[in-house]
Amino acid sequence: MEQKVALVTGSSRGVGKAIALELARKGYHLVINYARSKTAAQETAEEIKALGREVLLVKANVGDVDKVKAMFAEVKEKFGRLDVFINNAASGVQRPIMELEEKHWDWTMNINSKALLFCAQEAAKLMDPKTGGSIVSISSLGAIRYLKNYTAVGVSKAALEALTRYLSVELAERNIVVNAVSGGAIDTDALKHFPNRDEILEDAKANTPAGRIVRMEDMVHAVMFLISEGAYMIRGQTIIIDGGRSLLV
């Protein structure tokens, strides 16, 4: 494969790391983005280097537009191109509606939805319109259904999915394919921040038609499909990976 380049935000651990490692296995050079977990990011970078790929490590809060622009400037200087952008970084305050403050709302919306807009703008500038590129965002079922204490995050993910549709239309002239993947409950470090983590996992185990909860590799497979030639005609869609759980009451 021609030496292509992929950027995965929030890729020091969890699903982001799993996606980055699979991209490296497929021959991509990687840009690893992190906000706080420098040690974990460095460990991820070493694993990628062990696969024979080049790695650029960039610390940046993707909710800050200036930091986003600086990050992509580093990508341009190092690689001069970008072929795949995975919008994975996420954060958010989980509280009941009546306890949400403006700072909680702004923080959550900035990282989970504003980041996609401004990262996509910068990513598109580095993608060759002849060979095209792919943008895939990681969403959540809270974008389309009620989850306890999830108001700010759920609304931010709904905005992400709407933005995915708009980007897919306006970036099509640049030959860029834009989609999103929404996962069911996955037992990752991120889920530990949910006050009702045990309840969520028990529900998924008991009520998922597929017979098991979602694994990280399920998300990875979906992302890899969406950046493949086989998904060229899939545009602006959010693919739900939840074993059928969302189909039930």
Residue pairs with C-beta under 8 A, 6 or more apart in sequence:
1 26
1 27
3 27
3 29
4 27
4 28
4 29
4 81
4 83
4 84
5 28
5 29
5 30
5 31
5 75
5 79
5 81
5 82
5 83
5 84
6 20
6 23
6 28
6 29
6 30
6 31
6 82
6 83
6 84
6 85
6 86
7 30
7 31
7 33
7 75
7 82
7 84
7 85
7 86
7 123
8 16
8 19
8 20
8 23
8 30
8 31
8 32
8 33
8 86
8 88
9 16
9 33
9 62
9 86
9 87
9 88
9 89
9 115
9 119
10 16
10 33
10 34
10 35
10 62
10 88
10 89
10 90
11 17
11 19
11 20
11 30
11 32
11 33
11 34
11 41
11 44
11 86
11 88
12 32
12 34
12 37
12 38
12 40
12 41
12 43
12 44
13 37
13 40
13 44
13 189
14 188
14 189
14 190
14 216
15 88
15 138
15 183
15 186
15 188
15 216
15 219
15 220
16 86
16 88
16 89
16 138
17 40
17 44
18 216
18 217
18 219
18 220
19 86
19 88
19 219
19 220
19 223
20 30
20 32
20 44
20 48
20 86
21 44
21 47
21 48
21 51
22 220
22 223
22 224
23 30
23 84
23 86
23 224
24 30
24 47
24 48
24 51
24 53
25 51
26 224
27 53
28 53
28 83
28 84
29 53
29 54
29 55
29 56
29 79
30 45
30 48
30 53
30 54
30 55
30 56
31 55
31 56
31 58
31 71
31 74
31 75
31 78
31 79
31 82
32 41
32 44
32 45
32 48
32 55
32 56
32 57
32 58
33 58
33 59
33 60
33 62
33 71
33 89
34 40
34 41
34 57
34 58
34 59
35 59
35 60
35 61
35 62
35 89
38 59
41 57
41 59
42 57
45 55
45 57
48 55
49 55
54 79
56 74
56 75
56 78
56 79
58 71
58 74
58 75
60 67
60 68
60 70
60 71
61 67
61 111
62 68
62 71
62 89
62 111
62 115
62 119
63 91
63 107
63 110
63 111
63 114
63 115
64 110
65 114
65 118
68 115
68 118
68 119
68 122
69 118
69 122
71 122
72 82
72 119
72 122
72 123
72 125
72 126
75 82
75 126
76 126
80 126
81 126
81 127
81 128
82 123
82 126
82 127
82 133
83 127
83 128
83 131
83 133
83 134
84 133
84 134
84 135
84 136
84 227
85 119
85 120
85 123
85 133
85 134
85 135
85 136
86 135
86 136
86 137
86 138
86 223
87 115
87 116
87 119
87 120
87 135
87 136
87 137
87 138
87 160
88 137
88 138
89 111
89 115
90 111
90 112
90 138
90 140
90 153
90 190
91 107
91 108
91 111
91 112
92 107
92 108
92 111
92 112
92 152
92 153
92 156
93 100
93 104
93 105
93 107
93 108
93 152
93 153
94 149
94 150
94 152
94 153
94 193
94 194
94 195
95 104
95 149
95 151
95 152
96 149
96 151
97 151
100 151
100 152
104 152
105 152
108 152
108 153
108 156
109 152
109 155
109 156
109 159
111 156
112 153
112 156
112 157
112 159
112 160
113 156
113 157
113 159
113 160
113 163
116 137
116 160
116 163
116 164
116 167
117 163
117 167
120 135
120 163
120 167
120 171
120 178
123 133
123 135
124 133
124 171
124 174
124 176
127 133
127 174
127 175
127 176
129 173
129 174
129 175
130 175
131 175
132 174
132 175
132 176
132 177
133 174
133 175
133 176
133 177
134 176
134 177
134 178
134 179
134 226
134 227
135 167
135 171
135 176
135 177
135 178
135 179
136 178
136 179
136 180
136 181
136 223
136 226
136 227
137 160
137 161
137 164
137 179
137 180
137 181
138 180
138 181
138 182
138 183
138 219
138 223
139 157
139 160
139 161
139 164
139 180
139 181
139 182
139 183
139 238
140 153
140 154
140 157
140 182
140 183
141 147
141 182
141 183
141 184
141 240
141 242
141 245
141 246
142 150
142 153
142 154
142 157
143 154
143 157
143 158
143 160
143 161
143 182
143 238
144 158
144 161
144 182
144 246
145 246
146 154
147 154
148 196
149 194
149 195
149 196
157 182
160 180
161 180
161 182
161 238
164 178
164 179
164 180
164 236
164 237
164 238
165 236
166 236
167 176
167 178
167 236
168 177
168 178
168 179
168 235
168 236
169 235
169 236
171 178
172 235
177 226
177 227
177 231
177 232
177 234
177 235
178 235
178 236
179 226
179 231
179 234
179 235
179 236
179 237
179 238
179 239
180 237
180 238
180 239
181 219
181 222
181 223
181 226
181 238
181 239
181 241
182 238
182 239
182 240
182 241
182 242
183 214
183 218
183 219
183 241
183 242
184 204
184 208
184 213
184 214
184 240
184 241
184 242
184 243
184 245
184 246
185 191
185 200
185 201
185 203
185 204
185 213
185 214
185 242
185 245
186 213
186 214
186 215
186 216
186 219
187 201
187 213
188 216
191 197
191 200
191 201
194 200
201 213
203 245
204 213
204 214
204 243
204 245
205 212
205 213
207 245
207 248
208 214
208 242
208 243
208 244
208 245
209 243
209 244
209 245
209 247
209 248
210 243
210 244
211 243
212 243
213 243
214 241
214 242
214 243
218 241
219 241
222 239
222 241
225 231
226 234
226 239
240 246
